[in-house]
Every structure is written in C-alpha cells, then in structure tokens.
Amino acid sequence: MPKLPELNELERILELGRGRLESRVVHTVSVGDRRFPIYRVSLGNPDPRLPAIGFFGGVHGLERIGTQVLLYFMRSLLSRLEWDKSLHHLLQDMQLVFMPLINPGGMWNATRSNPRGVDLMRNAPIEAEGEVPFLLGGQRISPRLPWYRGATGAAMEDENQALCRVVTEDLLTRPFSIAVDCHSGFGARDRIWFPHAHSFEPIDHLADILTLEELFHQTYPNSRYLFEPQSKHYRTHGDVWDYLYLQAQREQNKTFLPLTLEMGSWLWVKKNPRQFFSLHGIFNPLVEHRLHRVLRRHAVWMDFLMRAASGHDKWLATGPTRLRLQERAVARWYRS
C-alpha cells in the first residue's frame, strides 16, 4: 500500500538514527483503510531542568514544505553527530523534540484540514476578542468550507490533543522552551509570527522575542525574516499556540516562546507563475533547485534557535533592562 513520501522519509530517518533518536507513535490517523502514525521524536538530554526546543510541521496538509524543512534538518543533525563534537556538547545541555507530520491524513488527502474537515489551527478552545475576518478567522458553519473550527462544545481534534500532550509534557515542564511551527503562506516575505492570534494585546514575553530577533540579525545580518505578531495581519479563533501559551502563563518562573515560521510562498510563485494554477504549487516550491535553497535557508534559522535555547541564560534580560526592551517592543509592534 502506498505511503506518504514525507512519512517514508521520516521512517528512514528513524532507522538511520536508531540508538540516538527516541521515537514513539502518539496517535494514529485513519483515512479509509489506511492508517498513518503521528510520531514524536526526541534527541538530547531529557532532564526537565534543562531547556528544550520543539519543532512542529505538517499541521496543514497542503503545506508539505513545513514537514520537508524539518526532515531535512533532522537528517542534517544525524549526519553531524558523526563528526561534530560541538553538537554532542550542545545536546548534553538541552533536548530537541520533533513532530514533523502532525496531520498526515490531511497531507494524504491534499487538504488544509484534517480528514474530518477541521482546520487544526482554528480548533483550540479559545475565542478571539472582537470580530474576526469572515471564514478566515474560523467558522462553525460547515466542514465543507475552509477554516472550519469543529462543532461547538466538541473536544479538540485527536491530532491537536496529541500535539498539546507533547508540548505540555516535553516543553512546558522546562524552565525555558521554544516551539517552532513550520507553515507556508501566500506572502512575499518569510515571517516569524508570535502570539497572540486571538487578541491585539501584547504578550508578556515581547522583550524576549525582540532580543531573539536582534541576536539573529546580528548573527546573520543578511537574513530577511520579518518578526511580527500574527494579530498584525488578522485575528483568529482557536489558535493552538495561543492556547498553549496561555496555559504556560499559569506556570511560575518558566518561559515558553511559541513561534511560527510562515514561509512566503509568493517568493516561489512569482518566479514560476505556472505554480499559481496548482494547489500544491501555491504553498510549496516545485522547482528542485528552489526547494533545496528553501531547505538550506531555514535549517540555518533552526540551528540558531537550537543554540539560542541552549544559551538562553546569556541573553534573557531581567530587571530594568527587560522593562526597557518590553517598552521598545510595544512601541515597534503595537503603537502604530
């Protein structure tokens, strides 16, 4: 029976990393007579006193590039473990957690939603403040329409419950953690989005986001990532990262930074306009050399985040410095 190419690649990586990677199936999705596992994979030190970073992809089945970026990065890490002494030292001080393919049923069906027609990024039990864009902000009219949230009062979809369990157990138990969720969207820039999606209110960790951005641009001055709150573009109901961030806020003396890598697919379409006439082409680079360039570019971002998480105690601001950074971040992202 045929499988998803991305799932085949993930299972090859798990075989290649046997003895180094820890993996388990956290849920199994059925599509007709086919069954697709959702894997949770980890690498590094599981000590909950140490920082961790989680990498997530494949939430929207059409956006295969998010999963492909993570698989490329995982394979790169395994290759480097053969010779990179500094990587071994780094992994003694932190843990990496991967869920590269959260919605395999949607990817098999070539749909944004899961097989039940639910958009997993509109499905968490959280309501937006004020009005949201029609349909785009999340709707309960019908699963036949895009951005369906699920039925009123229903539990979160199984895929989201699996995601939330992994984040709660592997990231929110740590003193410091970062989550990176990989998507593609029809934009002209690669963006790094951070909460809130449901509200215009600034989050309490703007100072940390601003510092992280400045560190990245100082380290890689030619990078073109645009950092901004998702609510700058539109607000939505049911954003799972808002839900998890608010859950983390109830914990004392812990920092959880959920980030979304929103790859700008217009960068690919404008160079190959024929992609516009393909649903797959709207969200994914189709030309091979362009795909390889995308994979390499975002691997640099992920390697940076991994090292930033490990060395968070060197750059997290406290006291008056933190207050000044928070004020600068509010002025930059909200007062306009």
Secondary structure, 3 states (H helix, E strand, C coil): CCCCHHHHHHHHHHHHCECCEEEEEEEEEEECCEEEEEEEEEEECCCCCCCEEEEEECCCCCCHHHHHHHHHHHHHHHHHCCCCHHHHHHHHCCEEEEECCCCHHHHHHCCCCCCCCCCHHHCCCCCCCCCCCCCCCCECCCCCCCCECCCCCCCCCHHHHHHHHHHHHHCCCCCEEEEEEEEEECCCCCEEEECCCCCCCCCCCHHHHHHHHHHHHHHCCCCCCEEEEHHHCCCCCCCHHHHHHHHHHCCCCCEEEEEEEEEECHHHHCCCHHHHHCHHHHHCCCCHHHHHHHHHHHHHHHHHHHHHHHCHHHCCCCHHHHHHHHHHHHHHHCCC
